[in-house]
Amino acid sequence: MTPPHDPASAEQESVPSHRTPWLDATRPSPARVYDYLLGGKDNFAADRIAAEKMVAALPSIRVGAQENRRFLLRGVRYLAAEMGMRQFLDIGTGIPISPNVHEVVQSVTPAARVAYVDNDPVVLAHARALLVSGPGGEVGYLEADIRDPGSIISSTLVRNMLDFDEPVALVLNAVLHFIPDDERPAEILRTLIGALPPGSHVLASHLTPEHNARLRQASDGYNDDGVRTRPRTRAEFERLVFTGQGLELVEPGVVLVSHWRRDPDDPPAPTAAEVSAYGGLARLP
């Protein structure tokens, strides 16, 4: 998820092949920095420099990134296998890393439909990898910005792919801490969640400064590179995304991403200071 790069491009059909997306490789992008922290190669020098500044300030940040990704995969698998969700709207998708959300949920429910949304041109360039659906399912990609939630909900792609008369799982993985308070994150969430039918779910994760004072230093360095961030406490995150939106939290509630329904096959959980991120899942009554 990156700051708006082209205000005129609120919507694109799947993978537009007729144009090259605008790309500023001189500025770091959250999607590309995250890719670098996870060991990916789809990043530029500006992303690597920004990431290494964050690593210098917060050496455990790579651990947190890995734990956040494990949380995402556990969360969408739980939604498909335990909650019976067949429709997913993943906003702030990031650069594809296998297994992707659709690969996980379609391994449980082959007919599942997944609409991915991001505004990073590099994600768009890799969108063909995101669009390889299993037989019977459907996957699409929309180039759009979470700061314009109405354009996402009303887009032709999302409306054609997802049936809003049936429950939808909204996935907001490590994206909301890039929405500072003056960009009205609560209003963005009201628009997104307000479009969901009863029985829908929201899966989200968020950076927190509560367990490691050095996270704020890393966040400030990111801000200096032109990427605004707003780490939030557990109470702030829970109120912003879940209880303040009228959702009912699913057990175990809002916890460290490393503690949320951890799989027996996962490695031992790191310390809270190493993770510095909360996650949670909630249901729309």
Disulfide bonds with the S-S distance in Angstrom:
none
